[in-house]
Amino acid sequence: MTKITLGCEPAVGSLAPSKKRDYRVTNRLQEGKRPIYAVVFNFIDSRYYNVFATVGGNRVTVYQCLEGGVIAVLQSYIDEDKDESFYTVSWACDADGTPLLVAGGINGIIRVIDAGNEKIHKSFVGHGDSVNEIRTQALRPSLVLSASKDESVRLWNVQTGICILIFAGAGGHRNEVLSVDFHPSDIYRIASCGMDNTVKIWSMKEFWTYVERSFTWEELPSQFPTKYVQFPVLIASIHTNYVDCIRWLGDFILSKVNDCLIQSVDNEFILWEPKMKEQSPGEGTVDILQKYPVPECDIWFIKLSCDFHYNTAAIVGKISDDVDLEAYIIQATEKGKYLYGNCRLAPLLSLQGYLMSSPNLPSGKLPCRLTEAQYSVAVKTEPFGVGIQSQPHSL
Amino acid sequence: MAMSSSKVHPHSTDAGRSESPDVPTYSNGLDLMHTNTALQESATTPEISLVIDSLKLKVDADRCAYIMKRMEENRNKLAEITRTHHKLSTERRNLGIINGDKVDNLLTRRQKEAIDMQSRVDISFGSSSNSQEDEYASVILLGSGIAVKNSVRPIHLPKVEKLPPYTTWIFMDRNQRMTEDQSVVGRRRIYYDRNGGEALICSDSEEEIINDEEDKKEFVDSEDNIIRGCCLVALVKLEHPILSLIYWPSACLESLVKSRLVIVQSPAVSPFLALAYGEMKYHQHFIQARHEALSSRQNVIESFDFNSFLDKDLEAAQDSFDNLFCRRCLVSVIVICVMFLVLVLYFLQPLNLLFLLWQIFDCKLHGCSQDLIFPAEKLTWDGPDEESVPCGPHCYLQVQKLEATPSMQLNTERTPALSSDASGVLVSRGKSNGPSLRRRSKPCKNGSIASNTQNVTESSDSETRPVHDVIPYHSPLPHKNKRGGKSGTHQRNSKHVANHVVTAMKRTQRNVASDSDSVASGSPGSRDREFLSNSLKESKEASSWSPKAKSSSMRRSRRKDSLVPDDHKSLQVQVPYPLVKKEDVSTCRKEVTDFKSWRTLEKALFEKGLEMFGRNRLVHHFDDLVHEGSGLHISSFFSLGSLKMELVIFYYSLLCLIARNLLGGLKTCSEVFHVLKCYENKPSSKGSDSTNSLGDGCRVDSNENMGLAQRRRSRFLRRRNRVRRLKYTSKSAAYHSMRKRISDKKDMPCRQYKPCGCQSACGDDCSCLKNGTTCEKYCGCPKTCKNRFRGCHCAKSQCGSRQCPCYAANRECDPDVCRHCWISCGDGSLGTPGRKGDNYECKNMKLLLKQQQRVLLGRSDISGWGAFLKNTVPKHEYLGEYTGELISHYEADKRGKIYDRENSSFLFNLNDQYVLDACRKGDKLKFANHSPVLMVAGDHRVGIFAKERISAGEELFYDYRYEPDQAPAWAKKPEDSGSKKEDAAPSSGRAKKLA
């Protein structure tokens, strides 16, 4: 853990659930008997702001939020491999605006589904183990990143089916990569974190020509000169345990560490600012701005997500066994703020009116690392969490 | 807080503070002082803590304000970002709509259907979608609690065969050392077993190295403020109990705070303190504290100032140059050579840039821990001469013609004598000493001065070195220094030199034209240091004769001295030559300022250029140079002190090279020329207490490198220490490692070779002998060394059996060492060397030549990944090399624990120092089990050979990685695994991608 010198301490906020009910459940739905691992709204295309997709088991389902809390099932996809268990899903689109769904899971095969034509678009085989997270570059929605158990992060072009870059090697992660995220505005920058307790920030600036080439590649995708990015620009060892989730908030990074194994109070969100030195990559400092200890969070591999405007992030807290496999739709009472969430992902959207959460899956049936939670917590990442009980300790 | 305490102070127990027992033991006097001031302290303690508290509050408040500000900034930025995103998504919507008109987008259609249906449902008051249950609906509305299953017709995604699991790995065609941050030592890793339980494997607690971070604590401003505030309020508060009141979130040592306190207040406050408390005891204390402070600051200075001397960029660049000589970098050498050739052709100048391919054992990049060692014998390259054609309108030659016209006559007068003499030196040297000497002794050349360079070593060098009298004008240069002479003779000699300087000075002062280019500096080779240190004193005297010059170079020398205070011994002598005339001084000053205006990188590049090109322009060109009137501006000898290189001649026509190749586009040739001119004048005239700036540069460079290495290391240590002390499960503590330890069948592992630096035949103190390895071609010792491995003298095709000494010693033949083992270049189209002829190729150099079989990866017939051979290979055929990360045994133990839990181990014992780990880096033969360790070009490498005939397409072995029952297979049947090389390596990323 980085030593924090006097005058650089983070402000500590609190994540105790607010008494005020900002959201209420408007609907609940159930998908089979297998846990829902991810839910994600389509932020890529404003036509589909009210469309979201879930994955659970070998299914990918597309829903639409309608007036009055009604939810419509639009599409449903089933992988013929019954052993497949999708962990993550993300929206993408190709050059002519066709909405694509990119899902990955335990098999390590990334499925690109053409939702516009209801058929499989491509399948990316390449990861040597399960895929833990997939994220889409909002500025170039044909680019997706996948984090995998095989200790690598890969950058794919879903349009052409090319694996452009592999972030692994000499400076790469030394254990499963759990989470990855694109910088929202700096197209070259990504961050990844994983079970080796580190957060690594990578730059693909030098390799950007390959990214561009991938769009015009005519030959077989397997012929593409995939490059290894071996050295990150920053390695931050600010956590002492698994880093489950990482999200860029502007230039800041919100990362979550979970220390359920060793019974300590290490479960916390940290909002920090990476300070890279341009001259010497690999050497940089970290300024930890805020800390949010997570109460009673004894599960890990939880993902958090932010709303479209990055004003609110959500995760799911405590686990419980006695609730069915359900997804809750909660309508926000606060006007214009809607929160969607589930066991692993709680994306938020400010335009539509729902909060969806699918917590509370029996943990016995799951791999131990994937469990569900009873309630969702909203974290506002304003200074010291305005609106939530969080105050800096020192004032 | 870690406090080194020993003595309980009386007053502190009274106060009852928890931190008060932590009073360090001081001398008696100081102890007394403590008791004296105890009263005052206890009186002011609450005050102090108040102050401290308020200061801390202020720091906190500042921090809060800062965070607020940053968050607000970030929020504004985010708002902008989301606006962009929204705009983009709207654009996509429009794009989609345009396309959607033509092609019906199913998602959009379903969306519409859902909305339609909802309105219909609302109208008909029906509840959700029950009415359509018999058929799969295209869209289903869900009110509450309705199962999604069976609602919509599912679209099936065809099954895709998944890959056998693997960990991403990087292909490497040769072994690499582990980068430091890849170490698992001191880190924690959690392993999952199949049942979902977790086990923690981590480093043992004793691995946690003692925290040395305190020594390096950097005080931030806020901390300084607190300290300052404290001592302003209560000046006595240098005492520990008070200091410990200051709460440090980062637990730093009291003593550090104290020393920092002194630093913080020393400039302004300390006199005041001394006045107010005029006690001697206080002074004592203060002085002691200051000593601590100074020493700590000294460290800081030492470690940081060198860094600022050169740009970091240059260091990186230098790496690449140094790599040229590394045996591991030979591949890149070729590439770079080609690049240079292209460059040369581009500029249409015959650039005689050939690199002397001294084979240095390891370069910086490859973790060279020992000094660079230059073999006692090596080849130098005699290149063709190059002409001095102006390279452009800004070429120095143009400039110089103007300047040199008056001096031309003089030069031409001088040249015949010079050339004859110089060539005489060359010839005689060649005759008497043979090539082995050439490398040591290079004639010094100067416009008007001869300097003697004596290579005198304490070592038992058998060669007597000639004295190089280069300049006929100064005939009295006959001191033939005998090797091993006492310092007295050297002193005398250097007095002679100094005398010469004087006479030469007088003479040259007459020679108006020649002043500008006359500079002499003799620089000895690395072996001459003792001599140097002696003669330095002398040359100091000499320098006192030239006060003017000294002062003119003061500025520079001062800086150098401050940077490199203690390297006099290792630096070269310079014969001071203060002949700079007034106008020259002025121009020189101008140039100096010019040079100062150069950017650091440019300067460094320039120096590097001198070093590089100068190094390659050896004595061989000397005669020709002499004949060229305008080219006769040879001046300085640069001793590449750090690199232990020899004397090197530099001459001006290289300026073009420097300007083009190193400072391409940044500076013109003439600029370089100007700078060089005063560059030479300066160091030569600045007297012997300053140093040749180039050599100095090198020196500093090497120091810096060392410093960097140290710092890098310490940083790593620090980082490791930062890792919290871990708790360990009992499981991890006593886990037995099933590590794949394959050495030779003997228990004795091979020893890691490290070249020795002996310059003569290796004696008892030879590091190779001590280490138990043979001397190799990288050693400094001559070929006649008894400890050398002499290679084989096998005739054709005999190297494949144990009759070949190389083969018998588990070594590959080395064309540099073995007599008949060689291979022709390329496909023979370039012509083969005739004398050895016969198309014979040594069969014992396969690893060296990378003559490996094509190995294919595929899905194993049994499980996981399998490796297959593309072609049929006969028995004993070399298949490939097992490459991986070179890690230490300690590291391997740690990794082995992890790998054993995963039932896969790629560890491979190489020798007594290193273990190969192919887990993340390696080649397709990652899983080979039982192979001989061969000595190839000084390295131990692992080759894999077929023990029986293997037909094409046959699987070499298969992965038992995921079948724990078979995991210890290597232990059971090593001969089998040896015969069919098994391989279960994961495939490379690209091969697996599906379209």
HADDOCK unambig.tbl for C-alpha pairs under 7 A between the chains (distance, minus, plus):
assign (segid A and resid 1 and name CA) (segid B and resid 722 and name CA) 5.39 0.50 0.50
assign (segid A and resid 1 and name CA) (segid B and resid 723 and name CA) 5.59 0.50 0.50
assign (segid A and resid 1 and name CA) (segid B and resid 724 and name CA) 6.32 0.50 0.50
assign (segid A and resid 2 and name CA) (segid B and resid 722 and name CA) 6.24 0.50 0.50
assign (segid A and resid 3 and name CA) (segid B and resid 250 and name CA) 5.95 0.50 0.50
assign (segid A and resid 4 and name CA) (segid B and resid 249 and name CA) 6.89 0.50 0.50
assign (segid A and resid 4 and name CA) (segid B and resid 250 and name CA) 6.06 0.50 0.50
assign (segid A and resid 5 and name CA) (segid B and resid 249 and name CA) 6.34 0.50 0.50
assign (segid A and resid 5 and name CA) (segid B and resid 250 and name CA) 5.76 0.50 0.50
assign (segid A and resid 6 and name CA) (segid B and resid 222 and name CA) 6.78 0.50 0.50
assign (segid A and resid 6 and name CA) (segid B and resid 223 and name CA) 6.37 0.50 0.50
assign (segid A and resid 6 and name CA) (segid B and resid 248 and name CA) 6.68 0.50 0.50
assign (segid A and resid 6 and name CA) (segid B and resid 249 and name CA) 6.13 0.50 0.50
assign (segid A and resid 7 and name CA) (segid B and resid 59 and name CA) 5.55 0.50 0.50
assign (segid A and resid 7 and name CA) (segid B and resid 60 and name CA) 6.24 0.50 0.50
assign (segid A and resid 7 and name CA) (segid B and resid 63 and name CA) 5.94 0.50 0.50
assign (segid A and resid 7 and name CA) (segid B and resid 222 and name CA) 5.98 0.50 0.50
assign (segid A and resid 8 and name CA) (segid B and resid 63 and name CA) 6.67 0.50 0.50
assign (segid A and resid 27 and name CA) (segid B and resid 143 and name CA) 6.75 0.50 0.50
assign (segid A and resid 27 and name CA) (segid B and resid 144 and name CA) 5.45 0.50 0.50
assign (segid A and resid 28 and name CA) (segid B and resid 144 and name CA) 5.36 0.50 0.50
assign (segid A and resid 28 and name CA) (segid B and resid 145 and name CA) 5.56 0.50 0.50
assign (segid A and resid 29 and name CA) (segid B and resid 144 and name CA) 6.21 0.50 0.50
assign (segid A and resid 29 and name CA) (segid B and resid 145 and name CA) 4.99 0.50 0.50
assign (segid A and resid 29 and name CA) (segid B and resid 146 and name CA) 6.02 0.50 0.50
assign (segid A and resid 29 and name CA) (segid B and resid 147 and name CA) 6.45 0.50 0.50
assign (segid A and resid 30 and name CA) (segid B and resid 145 and name CA) 6.50 0.50 0.50
assign (segid A and resid 30 and name CA) (segid B and resid 146 and name CA) 6.59 0.50 0.50
assign (segid A and resid 30 and name CA) (segid B and resid 147 and name CA) 4.98 0.50 0.50
assign (segid A and resid 30 and name CA) (segid B and resid 148 and name CA) 5.89 0.50 0.50
assign (segid A and resid 31 and name CA) (segid B and resid 147 and name CA) 5.89 0.50 0.50
assign (segid A and resid 31 and name CA) (segid B and resid 148 and name CA) 4.98 0.50 0.50
assign (segid A and resid 31 and name CA) (segid B and resid 149 and name CA) 5.92 0.50 0.50
assign (segid A and resid 32 and name CA) (segid B and resid 147 and name CA) 6.90 0.50 0.50
assign (segid A and resid 32 and name CA) (segid B and resid 148 and name CA) 6.90 0.50 0.50
assign (segid A and resid 32 and name CA) (segid B and resid 149 and name CA) 5.69 0.50 0.50
assign (segid A and resid 44 and name CA) (segid B and resid 89 and name CA) 5.18 0.50 0.50
assign (segid A and resid 45 and name CA) (segid B and resid 89 and name CA) 4.34 0.50 0.50
assign (segid A and resid 45 and name CA) (segid B and resid 90 and name CA) 6.39 0.50 0.50
assign (segid A and resid 45 and name CA) (segid B and resid 92 and name CA) 5.65 0.50 0.50
assign (segid A and resid 45 and name CA) (segid B and resid 93 and name CA) 5.50 0.50 0.50
assign (segid A and resid 46 and name CA) (segid B and resid 89 and name CA) 5.09 0.50 0.50
assign (segid A and resid 46 and name CA) (segid B and resid 90 and name CA) 5.22 0.50 0.50
assign (segid A and resid 46 and name CA) (segid B and resid 93 and name CA) 5.63 0.50 0.50
assign (segid A and resid 47 and name CA) (segid B and resid 93 and name CA) 5.48 0.50 0.50
assign (segid A and resid 70 and name CA) (segid B and resid 141 and name CA) 6.74 0.50 0.50
assign (segid A and resid 70 and name CA) (segid B and resid 142 and name CA) 6.00 0.50 0.50
assign (segid A and resid 70 and name CA) (segid B and resid 143 and name CA) 5.51 0.50 0.50
assign (segid A and resid 71 and name CA) (segid B and resid 141 and name CA) 5.73 0.50 0.50
assign (segid A and resid 71 and name CA) (segid B and resid 142 and name CA) 5.19 0.50 0.50
assign (segid A and resid 71 and name CA) (segid B and resid 143 and name CA) 6.83 0.50 0.50
assign (segid A and resid 72 and name CA) (segid B and resid 114 and name CA) 6.20 0.50 0.50
assign (segid A and resid 72 and name CA) (segid B and resid 139 and name CA) 6.54 0.50 0.50
assign (segid A and resid 72 and name CA) (segid B and resid 140 and name CA) 5.29 0.50 0.50
assign (segid A and resid 72 and name CA) (segid B and resid 141 and name CA) 4.16 0.50 0.50
assign (segid A and resid 72 and name CA) (segid B and resid 142 and name CA) 5.73 0.50 0.50
assign (segid A and resid 73 and name CA) (segid B and resid 139 and name CA) 5.67 0.50 0.50
assign (segid A and resid 73 and name CA) (segid B and resid 140 and name CA) 5.13 0.50 0.50
assign (segid A and resid 73 and name CA) (segid B and resid 141 and name CA) 6.31 0.50 0.50
assign (segid A and resid 74 and name CA) (segid B and resid 110 and name CA) 5.85 0.50 0.50
assign (segid A and resid 74 and name CA) (segid B and resid 111 and name CA) 6.99 0.50 0.50
assign (segid A and resid 74 and name CA) (segid B and resid 139 and name CA) 5.20 0.50 0.50
assign (segid A and resid 75 and name CA) (segid B and resid 152 and name CA) 6.76 0.50 0.50
assign (segid A and resid 76 and name CA) (segid B and resid 152 and name CA) 6.50 0.50 0.50
assign (segid A and resid 76 and name CA) (segid B and resid 153 and name CA) 6.93 0.50 0.50
assign (segid A and resid 76 and name CA) (segid B and resid 154 and name CA) 4.83 0.50 0.50
assign (segid A and resid 76 and name CA) (segid B and resid 155 and name CA) 6.10 0.50 0.50
assign (segid A and resid 77 and name CA) (segid B and resid 154 and name CA) 5.11 0.50 0.50
assign (segid A and resid 77 and name CA) (segid B and resid 155 and name CA) 4.55 0.50 0.50
assign (segid A and resid 77 and name CA) (segid B and resid 156 and name CA) 5.72 0.50 0.50
assign (segid A and resid 77 and name CA) (segid B and resid 157 and name CA) 6.75 0.50 0.50
assign (segid A and resid 78 and name CA) (segid B and resid 154 and name CA) 6.12 0.50 0.50
assign (segid A and resid 78 and name CA) (segid B and resid 155 and name CA) 6.00 0.50 0.50
assign (segid A and resid 78 and name CA) (segid B and resid 156 and name CA) 4.89 0.50 0.50
assign (segid A and resid 78 and name CA) (segid B and resid 157 and name CA) 5.85 0.50 0.50
assign (segid A and resid 79 and name CA) (segid B and resid 156 and name CA) 5.85 0.50 0.50
assign (segid A and resid 79 and name CA) (segid B and resid 157 and name CA) 4.68 0.50 0.50
assign (segid A and resid 79 and name CA) (segid B and resid 158 and name CA) 6.59 0.50 0.50
assign (segid A and resid 79 and name CA) (segid B and resid 159 and name CA) 6.60 0.50 0.50
assign (segid A and resid 80 and name CA) (segid B and resid 156 and name CA) 6.27 0.50 0.50
assign (segid A and resid 80 and name CA) (segid B and resid 157 and name CA) 5.83 0.50 0.50
assign (segid A and resid 80 and name CA) (segid B and resid 158 and name CA) 5.70 0.50 0.50
assign (segid A and resid 80 and name CA) (segid B and resid 159 and name CA) 5.15 0.50 0.50
assign (segid A and resid 81 and name CA) (segid B and resid 159 and name CA) 5.45 0.50 0.50
assign (segid A and resid 96 and name CA) (segid B and resid 95 and name CA) 6.72 0.50 0.50
assign (segid A and resid 96 and name CA) (segid B and resid 96 and name CA) 6.75 0.50 0.50
assign (segid A and resid 97 and name CA) (segid B and resid 92 and name CA) 5.78 0.50 0.50
assign (segid A and resid 97 and name CA) (segid B and resid 95 and name CA) 6.11 0.50 0.50
assign (segid A and resid 97 and name CA) (segid B and resid 96 and name CA) 4.96 0.50 0.50
assign (segid A and resid 98 and name CA) (segid B and resid 96 and name CA) 6.77 0.50 0.50
assign (segid A and resid 107 and name CA) (segid B and resid 162 and name CA) 6.04 0.50 0.50
assign (segid A and resid 109 and name CA) (segid B and resid 162 and name CA) 6.63 0.50 0.50
assign (segid A and resid 115 and name CA) (segid B and resid 107 and name CA) 5.97 0.50 0.50
assign (segid A and resid 116 and name CA) (segid B and resid 105 and name CA) 4.75 0.50 0.50
assign (segid A and resid 116 and name CA) (segid B and resid 106 and name CA) 4.82 0.50 0.50
assign (segid A and resid 116 and name CA) (segid B and resid 107 and name CA) 5.03 0.50 0.50
assign (segid A and resid 117 and name CA) (segid B and resid 105 and name CA) 6.39 0.50 0.50
assign (segid A and resid 117 and name CA) (segid B and resid 106 and name CA) 5.53 0.50 0.50
assign (segid A and resid 118 and name CA) (segid B and resid 106 and name CA) 6.84 0.50 0.50
assign (segid A and resid 120 and name CA) (segid B and resid 157 and name CA) 6.22 0.50 0.50
assign (segid A and resid 123 and name CA) (segid B and resid 994 and name CA) 6.95 0.50 0.50
assign (segid A and resid 124 and name CA) (segid B and resid 993 and name CA) 6.27 0.50 0.50
assign (segid A and resid 124 and name CA) (segid B and resid 994 and name CA) 5.96 0.50 0.50
assign (segid A and resid 125 and name CA) (segid B and resid 992 and name CA) 6.21 0.50 0.50
assign (segid A and resid 125 and name CA) (segid B and resid 993 and name CA) 5.02 0.50 0.50
assign (segid A and resid 125 and name CA) (segid B and resid 994 and name CA) 5.69 0.50 0.50
assign (segid A and resid 126 and name CA) (segid B and resid 989 and name CA) 5.96 0.50 0.50
assign (segid A and resid 126 and name CA) (segid B and resid 992 and name CA) 5.37 0.50 0.50
assign (segid A and resid 126 and name CA) (segid B and resid 993 and name CA) 5.25 0.50 0.50
assign (segid A and resid 128 and name CA) (segid B and resid 163 and name CA) 6.43 0.50 0.50
assign (segid A and resid 128 and name CA) (segid B and resid 164 and name CA) 6.77 0.50 0.50
assign (segid A and resid 128 and name CA) (segid B and resid 165 and name CA) 4.62 0.50 0.50
assign (segid A and resid 128 and name CA) (segid B and resid 166 and name CA) 4.65 0.50 0.50
assign (segid A and resid 128 and name CA) (segid B and resid 167 and name CA) 6.04 0.50 0.50
assign (segid A and resid 128 and name CA) (segid B and resid 168 and name CA) 6.81 0.50 0.50
assign (segid A and resid 129 and name CA) (segid B and resid 165 and name CA) 5.14 0.50 0.50
assign (segid A and resid 129 and name CA) (segid B and resid 166 and name CA) 6.44 0.50 0.50
assign (segid A and resid 138 and name CA) (segid B and resid 85 and name CA) 6.74 0.50 0.50
assign (segid A and resid 150 and name CA) (segid B and resid 166 and name CA) 6.30 0.50 0.50
assign (segid A and resid 150 and name CA) (segid B and resid 167 and name CA) 4.36 0.50 0.50
assign (segid A and resid 150 and name CA) (segid B and resid 168 and name CA) 5.41 0.50 0.50
assign (segid A and resid 151 and name CA) (segid B and resid 167 and name CA) 6.35 0.50 0.50
assign (segid A and resid 151 and name CA) (segid B and resid 168 and name CA) 6.11 0.50 0.50
assign (segid A and resid 152 and name CA) (segid B and resid 168 and name CA) 6.14 0.50 0.50
assign (segid A and resid 161 and name CA) (segid B and resid 995 and name CA) 6.40 0.50 0.50
assign (segid A and resid 169 and name CA) (segid B and resid 169 and name CA) 6.43 0.50 0.50
assign (segid A and resid 169 and name CA) (segid B and resid 170 and name CA) 5.78 0.50 0.50
assign (segid A and resid 169 and name CA) (segid B and resid 920 and name CA) 6.74 0.50 0.50
assign (segid A and resid 170 and name CA) (segid B and resid 179 and name CA) 6.99 0.50 0.50
assign (segid A and resid 171 and name CA) (segid B and resid 182 and name CA) 6.92 0.50 0.50
assign (segid A and resid 184 and name CA) (segid B and resid 81 and name CA) 6.90 0.50 0.50
assign (segid A and resid 185 and name CA) (segid B and resid 81 and name CA) 6.38 0.50 0.50
assign (segid A and resid 196 and name CA) (segid B and resid 189 and name CA) 6.58 0.50 0.50
assign (segid A and resid 220 and name CA) (segid B and resid 995 and name CA) 6.55 0.50 0.50
assign (segid A and resid 221 and name CA) (segid B and resid 995 and name CA) 5.61 0.50 0.50
assign (segid A and resid 222 and name CA) (segid B and resid 990 and name CA) 5.69 0.50 0.50
assign (segid A and resid 222 and name CA) (segid B and resid 991 and name CA) 6.48 0.50 0.50
assign (segid A and resid 222 and name CA) (segid B and resid 993 and name CA) 5.53 0.50 0.50
assign (segid A and resid 222 and name CA) (segid B and resid 994 and name CA) 6.73 0.50 0.50
assign (segid A and resid 222 and name CA) (segid B and resid 995 and name CA) 6.69 0.50 0.50
assign (segid A and resid 226 and name CA) (segid B and resid 990 and name CA) 6.67 0.50 0.50
assign (segid A and resid 240 and name CA) (segid B and resid 723 and name CA) 6.88 0.50 0.50
assign (segid A and resid 240 and name CA) (segid B and resid 724 and name CA) 6.82 0.50 0.50
assign (segid A and resid 250 and name CA) (segid B and resid 74 and name CA) 5.99 0.50 0.50
assign (segid A and resid 250 and name CA) (segid B and resid 77 and name CA) 6.56 0.50 0.50
assign (segid A and resid 250 and name CA) (segid B and resid 78 and name CA) 5.31 0.50 0.50
assign (segid A and resid 251 and name CA) (segid B and resid 74 and name CA) 6.91 0.50 0.50
assign (segid A and resid 289 and name CA) (segid B and resid 67 and name CA) 6.19 0.50 0.50
assign (segid A and resid 308 and name CA) (segid B and resid 82 and name CA) 6.88 0.50 0.50
assign (segid A and resid 309 and name CA) (segid B and resid 79 and name CA) 6.66 0.50 0.50
assign (segid A and resid 309 and name CA) (segid B and resid 82 and name CA) 5.70 0.50 0.50
assign (segid A and resid 367 and name CA) (segid B and resid 196 and name CA) 6.44 0.50 0.50
assign (segid A and resid 368 and name CA) (segid B and resid 196 and name CA) 5.72 0.50 0.50
assign (segid A and resid 382 and name CA) (segid B and resid 71 and name CA) 6.74 0.50 0.50
assign (segid A and resid 383 and name CA) (segid B and resid 68 and name CA) 5.48 0.50 0.50
assign (segid A and resid 383 and name CA) (segid B and resid 71 and name CA) 5.96 0.50 0.50
assign (segid A and resid 394 and name CA) (segid B and resid 60 and name CA) 6.43 0.50 0.50
